[in-house]
Amino acid sequence: MMIEMRVKVTSLDFVGLCRPLAALVLALPLLLGQASAPVRAQGADLPVLFDARERLVRPDVSGMLRLRFLTTTDFPPFNFTDQADRLSGFHVDLARALCEELAMQARCQIQALPYGQLSEALEAGQGEAVLAGIAVTPELRKRFKFTRPYLLLPARFLVDRSKRLTRADAQALFGRPVGVVANTAHAAMLKAFFPDIRPVPFKDRDSLMHALGNKRIDAVFADALQLSFWMQSPAAGNCCAFLDGAYLSETHLGEGMTVMVAGKDAALAAALESALAALSKSGRLEEIYLRSFPAGLY
């Protein structure tokens, strides 16, 4: 079954979109641990992952001597060093907003480390939380606390503009050659949820995008973030555009981006989760998102 969210009612299994319902539908797979079908989020807005009506308990963390976020410098636009050699990006802006929401600006610190050192540094007490898009795994859950997701990275179709399609959704690609990187989560997702599409496997992303640019395939199915950068690059030559909405599946794409908190610090994890919910409700989270992703991922 495909779970779909659209403005207009169609003949597919589940339809209907309004902001409160989007919050509920997008949260269900995360809350229940079930993701047997992809969720399609359509529109430029950031999907709402926190129900505005929910009241999250915020533990008192005013006694903390500091709140140091650990991140990296090599994952733009999430974290990078700008031309003035300052830490910048989505995660840096989000860390500052969280500190402000918790009234801890004077004790807020952000430190960049190599990605492979983040878990060990957090465990060694070099920081209180990690904001770097670390994938949640059962092994990490034994060592750390995690907030709910604040951002989901969807899969999307990118199509050759010159191809004449009869529809503006995924059904337009049924029977057509659609490229995907072999042996990846996106390849498994395409096979599971779009069996009527003819997958064309490629060994890596570069060969996949080269084939699309040279019109050897009609479309590709891949990570929306990487596709958004490529489609705006000189290599793309304005050849292609997104088709349909964004597709989300916890089974294939994971739980999304969360804040990883040191040890078993349940109070800090709950406080950060409450702060994330407040930023979502006020619109600040979406403002930070659009600053880093002006074209939108959804």
N, C-alpha and C positions, 0 to 999 in steps of 0.2 A: 504494500500500500504506500502511496506517495502522499505525504502531507504537504499541502500547498497553501500559500497565503497570497491572495491576490485582491485587488480592488473589486474586480467584477467576478460574478459567479460563473464557473465553467463546469464542464462535465467530469472533471477529475475528482478524486476521492474526497478531498477536504478543501474548502475554500473560505474566504472571508478575511478581511484585514481591517482592524482598527488598532490603535496603539495599545489599549489595555489587553486586548485579546492576543496581540503579538507578544506581549510580555509573558502571558500565561503559556502560550503554545511553545515559545522558544525555551521557556524554563523547564517544561515538563521532562524532556529527555534528560536534562541535567539533574533534576531533582529525583527522578525515579531510576536513573541509571539505565535507561532503555533508549535505544536509538535504532530501531529496526527499520526506520524510514527516514529519508532526508527531509529536512524542513526547508522550504523555500521562502526566503525573505526578499521581498521586492521593494525597491525604492532606494533613494540615496540616504535616508536616515539610518542612524545607528540602531540596530535592533535593541529593544528594551529588555534587559536581562533581570531587572529588579522591579517587582510589582510596587507601584507607587503607594498602594494601600497597605502594604505590609509594614509593620513597625518592628524593626530590628533592634534588639537590645544592644546598647553601646556601653561596654564596660569602661570604668574609669581608668584611663592610662596616663593621667596627669602626673603621676609620680615617676614616670620613666625619665631617666637622665638624658636619653637621646633616642631618636628614631632614625637609624641609618639604613637607607635603601642601597642595595647592591645592584649594579646593572653592568652593561658592557658598552663598548664604544664602536662596535662593528656590525650593527644591525639597523641601518637606516631604513625607514624614518622613525623607528622605535627608539634607538639610542645611537648617537654618533657624536663626534667632535666637530663643531662648526669651524668657520674660518678664523674665528678669534680664539680657537683652542678651548672652547667651553663645551661642557656636556649639554647636549640638546636632544630633542626628539619627543615622541609621544610619551614614553615611559618617564622621562625626566619631568615633563609638564604634569603628568599624572601624579608623580611622587610629591611634587610641590603642592598640588591641589589637595592631596590627602592630608599632608601636614597642616595645611591651612584649615581644612575642615575639622581636624582634631585639635586645633589651636596649639600646635607644637612647632610653629615656624622657627622659633629661636633655637629649638633643639633638633631640627631636621637636617640631615646630611645625606648626600648622594655620592657614592663612590663607584668608580668603574674598575672592573677586573676582567681578566680573560674569562670567556664563557665557561671553560672547563674547570675553573677554580671556584665558581659561585657556591656550589653546594657545600664544599669543604670549608670555605670562608664563613658561610652562614653558621655551620655547625661549630666552628671554632670561636664564635662570638665576635667576629669582625663586623657584623651587621645584624640588624633585627629582622629584615625582610628582603626578598629578592623581587625585583621588577625587571624581568628580562625574557619573558615568554618561555620559561622552562616548561616542558611537557610534563603533565602530572602522570606519575606511574605508581603502581602498588608499592614498589620499593621505596620511592621517595615519601609516600604517605606514612610509612613506618617511622620516618625520621623527622618529618616536618608537617606543619599545618598548612592548609591552603584555603584561601577565600573562594567564594563563588567566582565564576568567570566575569571579567569586565569587557572582554572582546572575543569574538569568534572569528576565525579566519575561514571564509567559505570557499567552496569550489565554484567555478563558473565556466560557461562556454564562451569562447572567443571565436568569432566567425569572420571569414573573408567577406568584405563588403561587396565584392563583385558577384558573389553567388546569389542567385535569385531564390529566395525562400518563400514558401507559400504561407508560413505562419511566423509569429513572433515569439514562439516558445520552443522548448526542446523537441516537440513532436516534429518540427520542421526538419530535424536532422535524422529522423528515422530512416534507416537504409543508406545513409550517407557515410562517407569515411571521416571519422573524427579521431584526431591524434591524441595520444596519451603516453606519458612516460611509463614504460613497462615495469612491472613488479613494484608499483607504488600504491599508496592508499587511494589515490585518485583513479588508478586503473581498476582497482577492486570496486570502487564506488560506481564507476561508469558501468561496469559489467553487471553489478547487482541491481541497479535502479533504472538502467536504460538498455535493456537487452535488445531493443529494436534498432539501436544505433550500431553501426559497424566500426568497432575500434581498430585503430591502426597503431601498434606499439612502436615506440622509439626508445633508443638506449639512454638518452639523456634529454635535458630540457633544451639545450642548444640546438640539437638536431630536430627536435619537435618544432621549435619556433621557426627554424630555417625552412622547414617543409611548409608551414603555414604561409610564411612570407612569399614563398615561391609557388604558391597555389597548388601544391601537390596533394593537399587535403583541404576539406571544406571548413573545418573548425578544429579546435583543441579543447580539451577539458583538463583544467589544472587549477592551481592555487590562484585565487583572485588577486592577491597582493602582487605576486610576481607578474601576472598577466597585465595588471594595471600599469606597472612600470614599463613593461615591454611595449605595450600598445602606444605609449606616448614617446617612445624612443625613436631616434633617427632610423634605426634598423627596421622598424615596422613600416615607416613611410606612410602612415595613416591608412594602412591596408585593411585594418580590422576593427571590430567593435564587439562589445559584449552582447550576447543574446540572452534574453529572458532574465530571471532574477538570480540571486545567489542561493547555493545549496549547502545545507548544513547537515552533518551526520556525526554524532558523537562516536559511533562505532568505528567509522573510518577516519575521522579528522581529529578525534580527541575531545577533551572537555573544554578546550579554549584556553585563553590566557588568564592566569590567576596570579595572585600575590602569594609567594611562598614565604612562610613565617618560621622563624627559628624554633627548633625543638618542638615542644608541645605547648607553646604559648597560646593557649586558647583565647585568653583575654585580648591579646593584640590582634589575633586573627579576626575575632568578632568585631573589634573596634574598627579595623580596616574595612571589613565587609559592610558595616553600618555606614562608614564614610563613603564607600563606593556607591551604596544605595542612595545616599543623600546627593552625591554629585550627579547621579543618573536622574533623580527626580528634578533637580534644579536646572538641568540642561547643560551643566558644566562639562560633564563627561563627553557629550556629543560635540560640544564646542572644541574640546581638546582633540577629539577624533578628526573633526573636519579640518583642523589646522594642519594636521599631519597627512590627511588623506582627502585633499580638496575635491578629487574626482569621485570619491566614495568607493567602497568595496562591494556594496550591496545593490 
